Amino acid sequence: MSNTPDPEPVRWVKSTYSAGEGQCIEWAPDDAATTGVVPVRDSKDPNGPVLRFTAEGWAGFVKFATDQS
C-alpha cells in the first residue's frame, strides 16, 4: 500500500468548436501544459479511451480537421 496521495483529477474542457449536436471532443489543457502531451477524449464516453498526441501531432490533426470543413 502506498501513502502517496492520488494525483489531481484531470480537468477536461469541451472543444469550442462543438456544435451541440453530440459530436464533441474534450481535451485536458492543464495536463497538456504540464506533460507536453495533449490528451483527447469523446465527451459522450468520458470513461472510454483517451488519445494522446504530441504537440506537433495535435497541431497537425487540428490543421487537417479544419482543412476538411
PyMOL Python script that loads the backbone (N, CA, C, O; Angstrom):
from pymol import cmd

cmd.read_pdbstr("""\
ATOM      1  N   MET A   1       0.842  -1.165   0.000  1.00  0.00           N
ATOM      2  CA  MET A   1       0.000   0.000   0.000  1.00  0.00           C
ATOM      3  C   MET A   1       0.892   1.235   0.000  1.00  0.00           C
ATOM      4  O   MET A   1       1.920   1.286   0.676  1.00  0.00           O
ATOM      5  N   SER A   2       0.469   2.228  -0.778  1.00  0.00           N
ATOM      6  CA  SER A   2       1.269   3.443  -0.907  1.00  0.00           C
ATOM      7  C   SER A   2       0.645   4.574  -0.102  1.00  0.00           C
ATOM      8  O   SER A   2      -0.578   4.683  -0.014  1.00  0.00           O
ATOM      9  N   ASN A   3       1.484   5.406   0.478  1.00  0.00           N
ATOM     10  CA  ASN A   3       0.996   6.586   1.189  1.00  0.00           C
ATOM     11  C   ASN A   3       0.969   7.816   0.298  1.00  0.00           C
ATOM     12  O   ASN A   3       0.682   8.922   0.754  1.00  0.00           O
ATOM     13  N   THR A   4       1.273   7.611  -0.984  1.00  0.00           N
ATOM     14  CA  THR A   4       1.271   8.724  -1.925  1.00  0.00           C
ATOM     15  C   THR A   4      -0.165   9.107  -2.242  1.00  0.00           C
ATOM     16  O   THR A   4      -0.969   8.250  -2.609  1.00  0.00           O
ATOM     17  N   PRO A   5      -0.496  10.385  -2.103  1.00  0.00           N
ATOM     18  CA  PRO A   5      -1.881  10.789  -2.418  1.00  0.00           C
ATOM     19  C   PRO A   5      -2.179  10.606  -3.906  1.00  0.00           C
ATOM     20  O   PRO A   5      -1.282  10.656  -4.747  1.00  0.00           O
ATOM     21  N   ASP A   6      -3.451  10.393  -4.206  1.00  0.00           N
ATOM     22  CA  ASP A   6      -3.861  10.279  -5.601  1.00  0.00           C
ATOM     23  C   ASP A   6      -3.542  11.571  -6.331  1.00  0.00           C
ATOM     24  O   ASP A   6      -3.643  12.653  -5.754  1.00  0.00           O
ATOM     25  N   PRO A   7      -3.156  11.464  -7.604  1.00  0.00           N
ATOM     26  CA  PRO A   7      -2.891  12.685  -8.366  1.00  0.00           C
ATOM     27  C   PRO A   7      -4.183  13.486  -8.532  1.00  0.00           C
ATOM     28  O   PRO A   7      -5.290  12.957  -8.420  1.00  0.00           O
ATOM     29  N   GLU A   8      -4.004  14.753  -8.797  1.00  0.00           N
ATOM     30  CA  GLU A   8      -5.165  15.613  -9.028  1.00  0.00           C
ATOM     31  C   GLU A   8      -5.967  15.077 -10.204  1.00  0.00           C
ATOM     32  O   GLU A   8      -5.390  14.589 -11.176  1.00  0.00           O
ATOM     33  N   PRO A   9      -7.294  15.163 -10.124  1.00  0.00           N
ATOM     34  CA  PRO A   9      -8.087  14.719 -11.276  1.00  0.00           C
ATOM     35  C   PRO A   9      -7.824  15.612 -12.486  1.00  0.00           C
ATOM     36  O   PRO A   9      -7.529  16.800 -12.354  1.00  0.00           O
ATOM     37  N   VAL A  10      -7.936  15.017 -13.644  1.00  0.00           N
ATOM     38  CA  VAL A  10      -7.705  15.761 -14.882  1.00  0.00           C
ATOM     39  C   VAL A  10      -8.910  16.657 -15.149  1.00  0.00           C
ATOM     40  O   VAL A  10     -10.054  16.215 -15.040  1.00  0.00           O
ATOM     41  N   ARG A  11      -8.650  17.917 -15.499  1.00  0.00           N
ATOM     42  CA  ARG A  11      -9.723  18.860 -15.844  1.00  0.00           C
ATOM     43  C   ARG A  11      -9.920  18.803 -17.358  1.00  0.00           C
ATOM     44  O   ARG A  11      -9.048  19.211 -18.125  1.00  0.00           O
ATOM     45  N   TRP A  12     -11.077  18.291 -17.775  1.00  0.00           N
ATOM     46  CA  TRP A  12     -11.404  18.175 -19.188  1.00  0.00           C
ATOM     47  C   TRP A  12     -12.196  19.387 -19.639  1.00  0.00           C
ATOM     48  O   TRP A  12     -13.053  19.880 -18.906  1.00  0.00           O
ATOM     49  N   VAL A  13     -11.912  19.871 -20.848  1.00  0.00           N
ATOM     50  CA  VAL A  13     -12.576  21.046 -21.413  1.00  0.00           C
ATOM     51  C   VAL A  13     -13.169  20.657 -22.762  1.00  0.00           C
ATOM     52  O   VAL A  13     -12.492  20.072 -23.607  1.00  0.00           O
ATOM     53  N   LYS A  14     -14.443  20.989 -22.951  1.00  0.00           N
ATOM     54  CA  LYS A  14     -15.096  20.681 -24.216  1.00  0.00           C
ATOM     55  C   LYS A  14     -14.587  21.617 -25.305  1.00  0.00           C
ATOM     56  O   LYS A  14     -14.347  22.798 -25.054  1.00  0.00           O
ATOM     57  N   SER A  15     -14.427  21.097 -26.488  1.00  0.00           N
ATOM     58  CA  SER A  15     -13.953  21.883 -27.617  1.00  0.00           C
ATOM     59  C   SER A  15     -14.862  23.080 -27.872  1.00  0.00           C
ATOM     60  O   SER A  15     -16.085  22.974 -27.777  1.00  0.00           O
ATOM     61  N   THR A  16     -14.261  24.204 -28.192  1.00  0.00           N
ATOM     62  CA  THR A  16     -15.057  25.388 -28.519  1.00  0.00           C
ATOM     63  C   THR A  16     -15.740  25.245 -29.875  1.00  0.00           C
ATOM     64  O   THR A  16     -16.624  26.035 -30.209  1.00  0.00           O
ATOM     65  N   TYR A  17     -15.343  24.256 -30.652  1.00  0.00           N
ATOM     66  CA  TYR A  17     -15.964  24.021 -31.954  1.00  0.00           C
ATOM     67  C   TYR A  17     -17.137  23.061 -31.876  1.00  0.00           C
ATOM     68  O   TYR A  17     -17.739  22.742 -32.901  1.00  0.00           O
ATOM     69  N   SER A  18     -17.475  22.593 -30.680  1.00  0.00           N
ATOM     70  CA  SER A  18     -18.597  21.678 -30.537  1.00  0.00           C
ATOM     71  C   SER A  18     -19.874  22.384 -30.952  1.00  0.00           C
ATOM     72  O   SER A  18     -20.147  23.506 -30.525  1.00  0.00           O
ATOM     73  N   ALA A  19     -20.648  21.718 -31.784  1.00  0.00           N
ATOM     74  CA  ALA A  19     -21.851  22.332 -32.340  1.00  0.00           C
ATOM     75  C   ALA A  19     -23.103  21.993 -31.531  1.00  0.00           C
ATOM     76  O   ALA A  19     -24.201  22.373 -31.936  1.00  0.00           O
ATOM     77  N   GLY A  20     -22.975  21.302 -30.419  1.00  0.00           N
ATOM     78  CA  GLY A  20     -24.140  20.938 -29.639  1.00  0.00           C
ATOM     79  C   GLY A  20     -24.937  19.802 -30.260  1.00  0.00           C
ATOM     80  O   GLY A  20     -26.080  19.559 -29.875  1.00  0.00           O
ATOM     81  N   GLU A  21     -24.346  19.116 -31.208  1.00  0.00           N
ATOM     82  CA  GLU A  21     -25.033  18.024 -31.892  1.00  0.00           C
ATOM     83  C   GLU A  21     -24.519  16.666 -31.432  1.00  0.00           C
ATOM     84  O   GLU A  21     -24.745  15.664 -32.109  1.00  0.00           O
ATOM     85  N   GLY A  22     -23.846  16.616 -30.314  1.00  0.00           N
ATOM     86  CA  GLY A  22     -23.334  15.361 -29.804  1.00  0.00           C
ATOM     87  C   GLY A  22     -21.992  14.950 -30.381  1.00  0.00           C
ATOM     88  O   GLY A  22     -21.480  13.885 -30.037  1.00  0.00           O
ATOM     89  N   GLN A  23     -21.416  15.753 -31.235  1.00  0.00           N
ATOM     90  CA  GLN A  23     -20.127  15.431 -31.850  1.00  0.00           C
ATOM     91  C   GLN A  23     -19.037  16.249 -31.168  1.00  0.00           C
ATOM     92  O   GLN A  23     -18.413  17.115 -31.782  1.00  0.00           O
ATOM     93  N   CYS A  24     -18.825  15.963 -29.913  1.00  0.00           N
ATOM     94  CA  CYS A  24     -17.914  16.793 -29.124  1.00  0.00           C
ATOM     95  C   CYS A  24     -16.694  16.008 -28.679  1.00  0.00           C
ATOM     96  O   CYS A  24     -16.764  14.813 -28.393  1.00  0.00           O
ATOM     97  N   ILE A  25     -15.593  16.706 -28.631  1.00  0.00           N
ATOM     98  CA  ILE A  25     -14.392  16.156 -28.016  1.00  0.00           C
ATOM     99  C   ILE A  25     -14.021  17.050 -26.843  1.00  0.00           C
ATOM    100  O   ILE A  25     -14.405  18.218 -26.776  1.00  0.00           O
ATOM    101  N   GLU A  26     -13.274  16.475 -25.934  1.00  0.00           N
ATOM    102  CA  GLU A  26     -12.738  17.216 -24.799  1.00  0.00           C
ATOM    103  C   GLU A  26     -11.234  17.014 -24.780  1.00  0.00           C
ATOM    104  O   GLU A  26     -10.716  15.994 -25.236  1.00  0.00           O
ATOM    105  N   TRP A  27     -10.555  18.002 -24.247  1.00  0.00           N
ATOM    106  CA  TRP A  27      -9.114  17.881 -24.076  1.00  0.00           C
ATOM    107  C   TRP A  27      -8.752  18.385 -22.697  1.00  0.00           C
ATOM    108  O   TRP A  27      -9.558  19.039 -22.036  1.00  0.00           O
ATOM    109  N   ALA A  28      -7.544  18.083 -22.262  1.00  0.00           N
ATOM    110  CA  ALA A  28      -7.095  18.450 -20.920  1.00  0.00           C
ATOM    111  C   ALA A  28      -5.931  19.431 -21.027  1.00  0.00           C
ATOM    112  O   ALA A  28      -4.772  19.017 -21.043  1.00  0.00           O
ATOM    113  N   PRO A  29      -6.237  20.744 -21.101  1.00  0.00           N
ATOM    114  CA  PRO A  29      -5.171  21.732 -21.318  1.00  0.00           C
ATOM    115  C   PRO A  29      -4.139  21.804 -20.196  1.00  0.00           C
ATOM    116  O   PRO A  29      -2.957  22.012 -20.467  1.00  0.00           O
ATOM    117  N   ASP A  30      -4.557  21.637 -18.954  1.00  0.00           N
ATOM    118  CA  ASP A  30      -3.593  21.695 -17.842  1.00  0.00           C
ATOM    119  C   ASP A  30      -2.614  20.535 -17.930  1.00  0.00           C
ATOM    120  O   ASP A  30      -1.412  20.702 -17.724  1.00  0.00           O
ATOM    121  N   ASP A  31      -3.144  19.359 -18.237  1.00  0.00           N
ATOM    122  CA  ASP A  31      -2.307  18.170 -18.381  1.00  0.00           C
ATOM    123  C   ASP A  31      -1.347  18.347 -19.555  1.00  0.00           C
ATOM    124  O   ASP A  31      -0.175  17.981 -19.466  1.00  0.00           O
ATOM    125  N   ALA A  32      -1.848  18.908 -20.650  1.00  0.00           N
ATOM    126  CA  ALA A  32      -1.010  19.147 -21.830  1.00  0.00           C
ATOM    127  C   ALA A  32       0.121  20.113 -21.507  1.00  0.00           C
ATOM    128  O   ALA A  32       1.259  19.908 -21.931  1.00  0.00           O
ATOM    129  N   ALA A  33      -0.190  21.164 -20.759  1.00  0.00           N
ATOM    130  CA  ALA A  33       0.840  22.148 -20.404  1.00  0.00           C
ATOM    131  C   ALA A  33       1.899  21.548 -19.493  1.00  0.00           C
ATOM    132  O   ALA A  33       3.072  21.910 -19.577  1.00  0.00           O
ATOM    133  N   THR A  34       1.491  20.637 -18.628  1.00  0.00           N
ATOM    134  CA  THR A  34       2.415  20.018 -17.683  1.00  0.00           C
ATOM    135  C   THR A  34       3.282  18.949 -18.325  1.00  0.00           C
ATOM    136  O   THR A  34       4.480  18.873 -18.053  1.00  0.00           O
ATOM    137  N   THR A  35       2.678  18.112 -19.184  1.00  0.00           N
ATOM    138  CA  THR A  35       3.384  16.949 -19.718  1.00  0.00           C
ATOM    139  C   THR A  35       3.882  17.125 -21.146  1.00  0.00           C
ATOM    140  O   THR A  35       4.778  16.403 -21.583  1.00  0.00           O
ATOM    141  N   GLY A  36       3.304  18.086 -21.884  1.00  0.00           N
ATOM    142  CA  GLY A  36       3.652  18.238 -23.291  1.00  0.00           C
ATOM    143  C   GLY A  36       2.895  17.275 -24.184  1.00  0.00           C
ATOM    144  O   GLY A  36       3.110  17.252 -25.396  1.00  0.00           O
ATOM    145  N   VAL A  37       2.015  16.482 -23.603  1.00  0.00           N
ATOM    146  CA  VAL A  37       1.193  15.533 -24.348  1.00  0.00           C
ATOM    147  C   VAL A  37      -0.255  15.996 -24.259  1.00  0.00           C
ATOM    148  O   VAL A  37      -0.739  16.328 -23.177  1.00  0.00           O
ATOM    149  N   VAL A  38      -0.955  16.019 -25.414  1.00  0.00           N
ATOM    150  CA  VAL A  38      -2.325  16.515 -25.466  1.00  0.00           C
ATOM    151  C   VAL A  38      -3.297  15.338 -25.408  1.00  0.00           C
ATOM    152  O   VAL A  38      -3.430  14.604 -26.388  1.00  0.00           O
ATOM    153  N   PRO A  39      -3.990  15.142 -24.254  1.00  0.00           N
ATOM    154  CA  PRO A  39      -4.974  14.077 -24.162  1.00  0.00           C
ATOM    155  C   PRO A  39      -6.326  14.553 -24.703  1.00  0.00           C
ATOM    156  O   PRO A  39      -6.769  15.668 -24.427  1.00  0.00           O
ATOM    157  N   VAL A  40      -6.969  13.675 -25.482  1.00  0.00           N
ATOM    158  CA  VAL A  40      -8.254  13.994 -26.120  1.00  0.00           C
ATOM    159  C   VAL A  40      -9.184  12.806 -25.921  1.00  0.00           C
ATOM    160  O   VAL A  40      -8.759  11.656 -26.023  1.00  0.00           O
ATOM    161  N   ARG A  41     -10.470  13.087 -25.634  1.00  0.00           N
ATOM    162  CA  ARG A  41     -11.450  12.010 -25.473  1.00  0.00           C
ATOM    163  C   ARG A  41     -12.797  12.427 -26.049  1.00  0.00           C
ATOM    164  O   ARG A  41     -13.034  13.603 -26.322  1.00  0.00           O
ATOM    165  N   ASP A  42     -13.662  11.457 -26.226  1.00  0.00           N
ATOM    166  CA  ASP A  42     -15.030  11.668 -26.689  1.00  0.00           C
ATOM    167  C   ASP A  42     -15.856  12.106 -25.488  1.00  0.00           C
ATOM    168  O   ASP A  42     -15.903  11.396 -24.483  1.00  0.00           O
ATOM    169  N   SER A  43     -16.509  13.261 -25.573  1.00  0.00           N
ATOM    170  CA  SER A  43     -17.268  13.765 -24.433  1.00  0.00           C
ATOM    171  C   SER A  43     -18.462  12.885 -24.093  1.00  0.00           C
ATOM    172  O   SER A  43     -18.950  12.918 -22.963  1.00  0.00           O
ATOM    173  N   LYS A  44     -18.940  12.098 -25.054  1.00  0.00           N
ATOM    174  CA  LYS A  44     -20.070  11.212 -24.797  1.00  0.00           C
ATOM    175  C   LYS A  44     -19.650   9.943 -24.065  1.00  0.00           C
ATOM    176  O   LYS A  44     -20.499   9.212 -23.556  1.00  0.00           O
ATOM    177  N   ASP A  45     -18.348   9.676 -24.007  1.00  0.00           N
ATOM    178  CA  ASP A  45     -17.831   8.467 -23.371  1.00  0.00           C
ATOM    179  C   ASP A  45     -16.639   8.820 -22.489  1.00  0.00           C
ATOM    180  O   ASP A  45     -15.507   8.450 -22.801  1.00  0.00           O
ATOM    181  N   PRO A  46     -16.887   9.540 -21.378  1.00  0.00           N
ATOM    182  CA  PRO A  46     -15.772  10.018 -20.555  1.00  0.00           C
ATOM    183  C   PRO A  46     -14.933   8.915 -19.922  1.00  0.00           C
ATOM    184  O   PRO A  46     -13.802   9.167 -19.509  1.00  0.00           O
ATOM    185  N   ASN A  47     -15.462   7.706 -19.840  1.00  0.00           N
ATOM    186  CA  ASN A  47     -14.684   6.599 -19.285  1.00  0.00           C
ATOM    187  C   ASN A  47     -14.050   5.747 -20.377  1.00  0.00           C
ATOM    188  O   ASN A  47     -13.434   4.718 -20.098  1.00  0.00           O
ATOM    189  N   GLY A  48     -14.206   6.182 -21.614  1.00  0.00           N
ATOM    190  CA  GLY A  48     -13.661   5.450 -22.749  1.00  0.00           C
ATOM    191  C   GLY A  48     -12.201   5.768 -22.981  1.00  0.00           C
ATOM    192  O   GLY A  48     -11.535   6.355 -22.128  1.00  0.00           O
ATOM    193  N   PRO A  49     -11.710   5.376 -24.144  1.00  0.00           N
ATOM    194  CA  PRO A  49     -10.290   5.562 -24.442  1.00  0.00           C
ATOM    195  C   PRO A  49      -9.909   7.036 -24.582  1.00  0.00           C
ATOM    196  O   PRO A  49     -10.741   7.887 -24.897  1.00  0.00           O
ATOM    197  N   VAL A  50      -8.653   7.304 -24.344  1.00  0.00           N
ATOM    198  CA  VAL A  50      -8.096   8.647 -24.477  1.00  0.00           C
ATOM    199  C   VAL A  50      -6.975   8.578 -25.509  1.00  0.00           C
ATOM    200  O   VAL A  50      -6.074   7.744 -25.409  1.00  0.00           O
ATOM    201  N   LEU A  51      -7.041   9.463 -26.501  1.00  0.00           N
ATOM    202  CA  LEU A  51      -5.947   9.590 -27.456  1.00  0.00           C
ATOM    203  C   LEU A  51      -4.945  10.577 -26.890  1.00  0.00           C
ATOM    204  O   LEU A  51      -5.333  11.568 -26.272  1.00  0.00           O
ATOM    205  N   ARG A  52      -3.680  10.321 -27.090  1.00  0.00           N
ATOM    206  CA  ARG A  52      -2.637  11.234 -26.608  1.00  0.00           C
ATOM    207  C   ARG A  52      -1.757  11.623 -27.787  1.00  0.00           C
ATOM    208  O   ARG A  52      -1.169  10.772 -28.454  1.00  0.00           O
ATOM    209  N   PHE A  53      -1.679  12.928 -28.027  1.00  0.00           N
ATOM    210  CA  PHE A  53      -0.919  13.468 -29.150  1.00  0.00           C
ATOM    211  C   PHE A  53       0.289  14.238 -28.637  1.00  0.00           C
ATOM    212  O   PHE A  53       0.244  14.828 -27.557  1.00  0.00           O
ATOM    213  N   THR A  54       1.364  14.232 -29.408  1.00  0.00           N
ATOM    214  CA  THR A  54       2.430  15.201 -29.158  1.00  0.00           C
ATOM    215  C   THR A  54       1.865  16.562 -29.549  1.00  0.00           C
ATOM    216  O   THR A  54       0.842  16.633 -30.230  1.00  0.00           O
ATOM    217  N   ALA A  55       2.504  17.619 -29.136  1.00  0.00           N
ATOM    218  CA  ALA A  55       2.032  18.957 -29.517  1.00  0.00           C
ATOM    219  C   ALA A  55       2.033  19.107 -31.035  1.00  0.00           C
ATOM    220  O   ALA A  55       1.103  19.679 -31.604  1.00  0.00           O
ATOM    221  N   GLU A  56       3.065  18.599 -31.686  1.00  0.00           N
ATOM    222  CA  GLU A  56       3.150  18.691 -33.138  1.00  0.00           C
ATOM    223  C   GLU A  56       2.071  17.835 -33.805  1.00  0.00           C
ATOM    224  O   GLU A  56       1.465  18.249 -34.794  1.00  0.00           O
ATOM    225  N   GLY A  57       1.836  16.646 -33.258  1.00  0.00           N
ATOM    226  CA  GLY A  57       0.802  15.769 -33.793  1.00  0.00           C
ATOM    227  C   GLY A  57      -0.577  16.373 -33.645  1.00  0.00           C
ATOM    228  O   GLY A  57      -1.404  16.265 -34.551  1.00  0.00           O
ATOM    229  N   TRP A  58      -0.836  17.014 -32.504  1.00  0.00           N
ATOM    230  CA  TRP A  58      -2.129  17.654 -32.280  1.00  0.00           C
ATOM    231  C   TRP A  58      -2.320  18.827 -33.242  1.00  0.00           C
ATOM    232  O   TRP A  58      -3.402  18.993 -33.805  1.00  0.00           O
ATOM    233  N   ALA A  59      -1.290  19.634 -33.434  1.00  0.00           N
ATOM    234  CA  ALA A  59      -1.379  20.761 -34.367  1.00  0.00           C
ATOM    235  C   ALA A  59      -1.676  20.256 -35.777  1.00  0.00           C
ATOM    236  O   ALA A  59      -2.479  20.856 -36.491  1.00  0.00           O
ATOM    237  N   GLY A  60      -1.039  19.166 -36.181  1.00  0.00           N
ATOM    238  CA  GLY A  60      -1.299  18.585 -37.496  1.00  0.00           C
ATOM    239  C   GLY A  60      -2.717  18.052 -37.613  1.00  0.00           C
ATOM    240  O   GLY A  60      -3.360  18.215 -38.650  1.00  0.00           O
ATOM    241  N   PHE A  61      -3.213  17.411 -36.548  1.00  0.00           N
ATOM    242  CA  PHE A  61      -4.575  16.892 -36.550  1.00  0.00           C
ATOM    243  C   PHE A  61      -5.595  18.027 -36.669  1.00  0.00           C
ATOM    244  O   PHE A  61      -6.548  17.932 -37.443  1.00  0.00           O
ATOM    245  N   VAL A  62      -5.392  19.091 -35.905  1.00  0.00           N
ATOM    246  CA  VAL A  62      -6.302  20.239 -35.954  1.00  0.00           C
ATOM    247  C   VAL A  62      -6.269  20.882 -37.330  1.00  0.00           C
ATOM    248  O   VAL A  62      -7.316  21.243 -37.867  1.00  0.00           O
ATOM    249  N   LYS A  63      -5.094  21.030 -37.903  1.00  0.00           N
ATOM    250  CA  LYS A  63      -4.986  21.618 -39.247  1.00  0.00           C
ATOM    251  C   LYS A  63      -5.723  20.744 -40.248  1.00  0.00           C
ATOM    252  O   LYS A  63      -6.471  21.264 -41.077  1.00  0.00           O
ATOM    253  N   PHE A  64      -5.535  19.439 -40.195  1.00  0.00           N
ATOM    254  CA  PHE A  64      -6.226  18.541 -41.107  1.00  0.00           C
ATOM    255  C   PHE A  64      -7.741  18.670 -40.944  1.00  0.00           C
ATOM    256  O   PHE A  64      -8.468  18.759 -41.934  1.00  0.00           O
ATOM    257  N   ALA A  65      -8.213  18.681 -39.705  1.00  0.00           N
ATOM    258  CA  ALA A  65      -9.659  18.759 -39.444  1.00  0.00           C
ATOM    259  C   ALA A  65     -10.238  20.087 -39.942  1.00  0.00           C
ATOM    260  O   ALA A  65     -11.329  20.103 -40.512  1.00  0.00           O
ATOM    261  N   THR A  66      -9.533  21.184 -39.740  1.00  0.00           N
ATOM    262  CA  THR A  66     -10.066  22.475 -40.192  1.00  0.00           C
ATOM    263  C   THR A  66     -10.002  22.600 -41.704  1.00  0.00           C
ATOM    264  O   THR A  66     -10.826  23.293 -42.300  1.00  0.00           O
ATOM    265  N   ASP A  67      -9.049  21.950 -42.326  1.00  0.00           N
ATOM    266  CA  ASP A  67      -8.973  21.966 -43.805  1.00  0.00           C
ATOM    267  C   ASP A  67     -10.113  21.184 -44.424  1.00  0.00           C
ATOM    268  O   ASP A  67     -10.466  21.427 -45.578  1.00  0.00           O
ATOM    269  N   GLN A  68     -10.708  20.239 -43.680  1.00  0.00           N
ATOM    270  CA  GLN A  68     -11.782  19.403 -44.198  1.00  0.00           C
ATOM    271  C   GLN A  68     -13.139  20.089 -44.112  1.00  0.00           C
ATOM    272  O   GLN A  68     -14.084  19.646 -44.764  1.00  0.00           O
ATOM    273  N   SER A  69     -13.264  21.140 -43.339  1.00  0.00           N
ATOM    274  CA  SER A  69     -14.571  21.774 -43.162  1.00  0.00           C
ATOM    275  C   SER A  69     -14.831  22.877 -44.158  1.00  0.00           C
ATOM    276  O   SER A  69     -15.893  23.499 -44.127  1.00  0.00           O
TER     277      SER A  69
END
""", "prot")
cmd.dss("prot")
cmd.show_as("cartoon", "prot")
cmd.util.cbc("prot")
cmd.orient("prot")
